[in-house]
Amino acid sequence: MHELPADGQRPRNAGGPTTLSIRVVPGASKTEIVGVSAGTLKVRLAAPPTKGKANAELVKLLARALGVTRREVEIVAGHTARLKKVQIHGADPNAVSELMGEGDQHMEWTGKTG
């Protein structure tokens, strides 16, 4: 399993799913990945935090960013919280490392919510 340790080190490939810690800000002006802080991916979501809309938009964003299907992205903890644990199946470890890497990560997604 690729699991991001609390010390912020990059995930290691051990043949299983990748587990990421993600802090979301629902109801933002646009959907975007804003960066990594203390091993947690920070994401702004344009969708409101009602009826699972923000969670659905998070799944779409991560699937698109990592080149996997939405089925391969699963929120495993924090369904109603801002801090979530998400498992991604079938993601390229290099794509995950790039997403979680240091530097100026900023990715905007302009897909429809729905």
GIDAJO-V536447 format. One record per residue. N is the residue number from 1. OMEGA is omega in radians with two decimals (NA if undefined). Layout:
BEGIN
n | omega
N | OMEGA
N | OMEGA
END
This chain:
BEGIN
n | omega
1 | 3.01
2 | 3.08
3 | -3.12
4 | 3.14
5 | -3.13
6 | -3.12
7 | 3.06
8 | 3.11
9 | -3.13
10 | 3.14
11 | 3.09
12 | -3.13
13 | 3.09
14 | 3.03
15 | -3.12
16 | 3.13
17 | 3.08
18 | 3.07
19 | -3.12
20 | 2.95
21 | -3.08
22 | 3.03
23 | -3.09
24 | 3.01
25 | 3.13
26 | 3.11
27 | 3.12
28 | -3.13
29 | 3.08
30 | 3.13
31 | -3.12
32 | 2.98
33 | -3.04
34 | 3.08
35 | -3.10
36 | 3.08
37 | 3.12
38 | 3.08
39 | 3.14
40 | 3.10
41 | 3.12
42 | -3.07
43 | 3.00
44 | -3.12
45 | 3.12
46 | -3.11
47 | 3.09
48 | -3.12
49 | -3.13
50 | 3.07
51 | 3.08
52 | -3.10
53 | 3.13
54 | 3.11
55 | 3.13
56 | 3.13
57 | 3.07
58 | 3.13
59 | 3.12
60 | -3.12
61 | -3.13
62 | 3.11
63 | -3.14
64 | -3.10
65 | -3.07
66 | 3.07
67 | 3.09
68 | 3.09
69 | 3.11
70 | 3.10
71 | -3.10
72 | 3.11
73 | -3.06
74 | 3.02
75 | -3.06
76 | 3.09
77 | 3.09
78 | -3.11
79 | -3.13
80 | -3.12
81 | 3.09
82 | 3.09
83 | -3.04
84 | 2.94
85 | -3.09
86 | 3.05
87 | 3.08
88 | 3.14
89 | 3.03
90 | 3.14
91 | 3.05
92 | 3.14
93 | 3.11
94 | 3.10
95 | 3.10
96 | 3.12
97 | 3.12
98 | 3.13
99 | -3.09
100 | -3.08
101 | 3.12
102 | 3.13
103 | -3.07
104 | 3.05
105 | 3.09
106 | -3.10
107 | 3.12
108 | 3.10
109 | -3.05
110 | 3.09
111 | 3.13
112 | 3.04
113 | 3.10
114 | NA
END
